Amino acid sequence: MLSYPQIDPVIFKLGPLQVRWYGLMYVLGFVASYMLVQYQIKKFNLTKLAEHFENLNLILIICLIAGGRLGYVVFYNLSYYLQHPVEILATWQGGMSFHGALIGLIAGGYIFCRRNALNFWETADVYIVTTPIGLGLGRIGNFINAELFGRVSDVPWAMIFPGGGPLPRHPSQLYEAMLEGVLLFVILWFLKGYTHGAKRWPHGAMLSVFLICYGIFRYFVELFREPDTHLGFVLASFTMGQILSGLMILAGCILLAWRWKSDNKVSA
């Protein structure tokens, strides 16, 4: 068994203002995405996207936060928030859903692209390959907060988490950081070049691969992650995370097949 590192979730305080590691991880994720999208804009000469880059970033940040919060409300604790609707706005109390954030990003990005005559699928591919960095950093933030820990285990690297009881548990946040963060970024960044050039993949392929791979990785980690206390197992032995991830895998496969078919029709 490993000792859980006692890291203060608060980096420093300035009067009533607290700067927390979890918030810093979000900021670092946004900065990394900003820089890598700019890099792709220059490399692939995406002049139209460059014109709307700053405004699109602002819209996506708003949609990420709103979608993440509403996703948590709807998917994970709807009955509670129906009784306490004012608390939907209390984001400082925690409660964000990645699946909801993804829906918000896709919906907001699609509307923006339609209104500004941008190629949505090409734009989605440019942004989605940078997403795993924020995901990985966010999971590290979860680990520092000692939240979303794993199930009880006797593996040598299990840890006793504050608030997790006296028994050692899987550090499932670190599993997610490695799979959804590091490995998924390597896969997407390696494949992104295939969406440009003579023998390119169709636009939308990177978004499809992201949906499939993230769904697989998240579904796997849910086998080691403690189910949400207020939900438990939603359907037989399946958690809400597994159900939503299964839908992501299905959606990714359908989208990839459709984008290949549409691209072949255009090329014919």
C-alpha positions in Angstrom: 0.0 0.0 0.0 1.2 3.5 -0.9 0.7 6.6 1.3 -1.7 9.2 0.0 0.3 12.4 -0.5 -1.1 15.1 1.7 -1.3 18.0 -0.7 -3.3 21.1 0.4 -6.0 21.6 -2.3 -5.5 25.4 -1.8 -2.3 26.8 -3.2 -2.6 30.1 -1.5 -5.1 32.6 -0.1 -5.5 36.3 -0.6 -8.1 37.4 1.9 -11.4 35.6 0.9 -9.9 34.6 -2.4 -8.6 31.0 -2.7 -6.4 29.7 -5.5 -6.9 26.0 -5.7 -5.0 23.3 -7.6 -8.2 22.1 -9.3 -8.9 25.5 -10.7 -5.3 25.9 -11.8 -5.6 22.6 -13.7 -8.5 24.0 -15.7 -6.5 27.2 -16.5 -3.5 25.1 -17.7 -5.7 22.9 -19.8 -7.2 26.0 -21.5 -3.8 27.5 -22.1 -2.4 24.3 -23.6 -5.5 23.9 -25.9 -5.1 27.6 -26.9 -1.5 27.2 -27.9 -1.9 23.8 -29.7 -4.9 25.1 -31.7 -2.9 28.1 -32.8 -0.1 25.8 -33.8 -2.5 23.7 -36.0 -4.0 26.9 -37.5 -0.6 28.0 -38.7 0.6 24.5 -39.8 -2.5 23.7 -41.8 -3.1 27.3 -43.0 -6.7 27.5 -41.5 -7.2 31.2 -42.3 -10.9 31.2 -41.8 -10.6 29.7 -38.3 -7.9 32.2 -37.5 -10.3 35.0 -38.1 -12.8 33.7 -35.5 -10.3 32.0 -33.1 -10.6 34.3 -30.1 -14.4 34.5 -30.2 -14.8 30.8 -30.6 -12.5 30.2 -27.6 -14.7 32.3 -25.4 -17.9 30.6 -26.6 -16.3 27.1 -26.0 -15.2 28.0 -22.4 -18.7 29.2 -21.6 -20.3 26.1 -23.1 -17.8 23.8 -21.3 -18.7 25.2 -17.9 -22.5 25.4 -18.6 -22.6 22.0 -20.2 -20.5 20.4 -17.5 -22.7 21.7 -14.7 -26.0 21.0 -16.4 -24.7 17.5 -17.3 -24.0 16.8 -13.7 -27.4 18.1 -12.7 -29.3 16.0 -15.3 -27.2 12.8 -15.3 -26.2 12.5 -11.7 -28.5 14.3 -9.3 -31.6 15.5 -11.1 -34.1 14.8 -8.3 -32.1 16.8 -5.8 -31.7 19.9 -8.0 -35.4 19.8 -8.9 -36.0 20.3 -5.3 -33.2 22.9 -4.9 -33.0 24.7 -8.3 -31.1 27.7 -6.9 -28.1 25.3 -6.1 -27.7 24.6 -9.8 -25.7 27.8 -9.9 -23.5 26.8 -6.9 -20.6 25.5 -9.0 -18.1 26.2 -6.2 -19.7 23.3 -4.3 -18.4 20.9 -7.0 -20.3 18.8 -9.4 -19.3 18.8 -13.1 -19.8 16.1 -15.7 -17.4 15.6 -18.6 -20.1 14.0 -20.7 -22.3 17.1 -20.2 -19.3 19.4 -20.9 -18.7 17.5 -24.2 -22.3 17.9 -25.3 -22.1 21.6 -24.5 -18.8 22.0 -26.5 -20.2 20.2 -29.5 -23.5 22.1 -29.5 -21.9 25.5 -28.9 -19.2 24.9 -31.5 -21.7 23.7 -34.1 -23.9 26.8 -33.7 -20.9 29.1 -33.8 -19.5 27.4 -36.9 -22.9 27.5 -38.7 -23.3 31.2 -38.0 -19.8 32.1 -39.1 -19.5 29.8 -42.2 -16.8 27.6 -40.6 -16.4 24.0 -41.4 -17.6 22.4 -38.2 -16.0 19.0 -38.7 -12.6 20.4 -39.5 -12.8 22.8 -36.5 -14.0 20.1 -34.2 -11.0 17.9 -35.2 -8.6 20.8 -34.5 -9.9 21.4 -31.0 -10.6 17.8 -30.0 -7.1 16.6 -30.3 -6.1 19.1 -27.5 -8.9 18.1 -25.1 -7.0 15.1 -23.4 -4.5 17.6 -21.9 -7.3 19.3 -19.9 -8.8 15.9 -19.1 -5.5 14.6 -17.7 -4.8 17.7 -15.7 -8.4 17.7 -14.3 -8.0 14.1 -13.0 -4.8 15.2 -11.3 -6.9 17.9 -9.7 -9.4 15.3 -8.6 -6.6 13.3 -7.0 -5.3 16.3 -5.1 -8.8 16.9 -3.9 -9.1 13.3 -2.8 -12.3 12.9 -4.7 -13.6 10.4 -7.3 -11.4 7.8 -5.8 -11.5 4.1 -6.6 -13.0 1.0 -5.1 -11.5 -0.9 -2.2 -8.5 -2.9 -3.3 -5.4 -4.8 -2.1 -3.1 -3.9 -5.0 0.3 -2.7 -3.9 -0.4 0.9 -5.1 -3.7 1.2 -3.3 -4.1 4.3 -1.0 -6.3 5.3 1.9 -8.0 8.5 0.8 -9.3 11.1 3.2 -13.1 10.7 3.3 -12.8 7.2 1.7 -12.9 5.2 4.9 -10.2 3.1 6.6 -9.6 0.7 3.7 -7.1 1.3 0.8 -8.6 2.0 -2.6 -7.6 2.2 -6.3 -6.1 5.7 -7.2 -8.6 5.7 -10.1 -8.0 9.4 -10.8 -4.4 8.6 -11.8 -5.7 5.7 -14.1 -7.9 8.2 -15.8 -5.1 10.8 -16.1 -2.9 8.3 -17.9 -5.6 6.8 -20.2 -7.9 9.8 -20.9 -5.0 12.3 -20.7 -1.6 11.0 -21.8 -2.5 8.0 -23.9 -5.5 9.6 -25.6 -3.5 12.7 -26.5 -0.7 10.6 -28.0 -3.2 8.7 -30.1 -5.0 11.8 -31.4 -1.9 13.9 -31.9 -0.4 11.1 -34.0 -3.5 10.6 -36.1 -4.3 14.3 -36.7 -2.0 14.6 -39.7 -4.2 12.1 -41.6 -7.0 14.7 -41.7 -5.0 16.8 -44.2 -3.2 15.9 -47.4 -4.0 13.9 -50.6 -4.9 10.7 -48.8 -6.5 12.3 -45.8 -9.1 11.0 -43.4 -12.5 12.8 -43.6 -13.0 15.8 -41.3 -14.8 14.6 -38.2 -12.6 11.5 -37.9 -10.6 12.9 -35.0 -13.9 13.7 -33.1 -15.0 10.1 -33.9 -11.8 8.6 -32.6 -12.0 10.7 -29.5 -15.5 9.5 -28.7 -14.6 5.9 -29.2 -11.3 5.9 -27.3 -12.5 8.1 -24.4 -15.6 5.9 -24.1 -13.4 2.7 -24.0 -10.9 4.2 -21.5 -13.6 5.6 -19.2 -15.7 2.5 -19.3 -12.6 0.5 -18.3 -11.7 2.8 -15.4 -15.2 2.7 -14.1 -14.5 -0.9 -13.2 -12.1 0.4 -10.6 -13.8 3.7 -9.7 -16.2 3.9 -6.7 -19.7 4.6 -8.0 -21.3 7.9 -7.0 -22.7 7.4 -3.5 -26.1 8.9 -4.3 -26.4 6.8 -7.5 -24.6 3.5 -7.0 -25.1 1.1 -9.8 -27.7 2.5 -12.2 -28.5 -0.5 -14.3 -27.6 -4.0 -12.9 -23.8 -3.7 -12.4 -23.4 -0.7 -14.7 -22.5 2.8 -13.4 -23.8 6.0 -14.9 -20.3 6.6 -16.3 -20.3 3.3 -18.1 -23.7 3.9 -19.6 -22.8 7.3 -20.9 -19.4 6.0 -22.1 -21.1 3.1 -23.9 -23.3 5.7 -25.7 -20.1 7.7 -26.6 -18.6 4.6 -28.2 -21.7 3.9 -30.2 -22.0 7.5 -31.3 -18.3 7.6 -32.3 -18.6 4.5 -34.5 -21.7 5.8 -36.2 -20.2 9.2 -36.8 -16.9 7.7 -38.2 -18.8 5.5 -40.6 -21.0 8.4 -41.7 -18.1 10.8 -42.2 -16.2 8.1 -44.3 -19.3 7.6 -46.4 -20.0 11.3 -46.9 -16.4 11.9 -47.8 -16.4 9.1 -50.4 -19.5 10.6 -52.0 -17.8 14.0 -52.3 -14.7 12.4 -53.8 -16.6 10.3 -56.3 
